[in-house]
């Protein structure tokens, strides 16, 4: 016998009498109010469920949606809309949690996946920025409206989640998933224009990227979040003297080993830095041919290649190679493949984003690793639609990309701090 068909309908709202139910709204466009969220299952008649300013008005108890049906519905609801849904009732809150984490008897959870955050910032003072995010769980692009912020310099990203700004007097950085909190500290002693920056445990490491007039282009400084002090460390290895900048180096952090890894993009020469002893280890050779784009798993101590994870399918390599101008093509394509120095990558947990660092509006390649240890991976792509006028963006704007693990708690906090999320496009 088929299930009855019901429509569950509610509007996100702001409740002035009950703070537990007060949350700013989400919307599908910047110019229209938040539409009701409609969830459907089989029925012979329809009922409505609405959240009003002072009361939760629900249909008759016998007509409410429960259990696996509700969880299955929430599997198809964008993550940003699950925040107000979790405030409808306790049963809805439990169903939202089950749809994300499992626990239901029949429904396979649609778990959260790391978001790709793209900041488009004006190159002119006061460096205003707009924020977009891609949610691979929901397959949607989201525009995030944030309160105005004072930018001390151009915005930059490093090591996936970390965002920072650097001026001669101030170093500002943020590392929470949606960058709601910024930390402002005194600038490091050595002035830098294009350093590599990483957060390892309770330390922020800044290396290389110095100006020509600085005595040591390989200088490394470390800021201890607990003591609130900068410390000088062993300089970067001399072999990196001509490439000691974020343009030519890739970095990664192993939280379990409490180490930072630096790889020269063009040669594959790698070093590791241990903040506990403030020294470098290496070199290690990670060089491979450029006939294809592959992901490898390496040992966290020796950096020896453990196994090949997967190779990017040729059709996705072709999408990655689509360049918006001849100038970009000359600088980024070498013997039919993207040059290593032009490729950027953001990763979190088992999700990897790969894209060309100096282009906008191109393809973003995604690789999701199978978390069961089998070594399997799934390759897909999505087009960056956050910029409408590509030529104008190249002249007056720059883009900064990072990756964050965003959950309901992060979205709930962002909404409570006057952030607004607009579903811009469903992919």
Beta strands, then each sheet from edge to edge (+ up, - down):
strand 1: 5-10
strand 2: 37-42
strand 3: 50-51
strand 4: 56-57
strand 5: 115-122
strand 6: 129-135
strand 7: 140-145
strand 8: 156-158
strand 9: 162-166
strand 10: 170-174
strand 11: 183-186
strand 12: 196-200
strand 13: 203-207
strand 14: 220-224
strand 15: 229-232
strand 16: 249-254
strand 17: 259-264
strand 18: 269-274
strand 19: 279-285
strand 20: 294-298
strand 21: 305-311
strand 22: 333-334
strand 23: 337-338
strand 24: 343-348
strand 25: 351-356
strand 26: 363-369
strand 27: 377-383
strand 28: 397-404
strand 29: 420-426
sheet 1: 1+ 2-
sheet 2: 3+ 4-
sheet 3: 28+ 5- 6+ 7- 29+
sheet 4: 8+ 9- 10+ 11-
sheet 5: 12+ 13- 14+ 15-
sheet 6: 16+ 17- 18+ 19-
sheet 7: 20+ 21-
sheet 8: 22+ 23-
sheet 9: 24+ 25- 26+ 27-
end
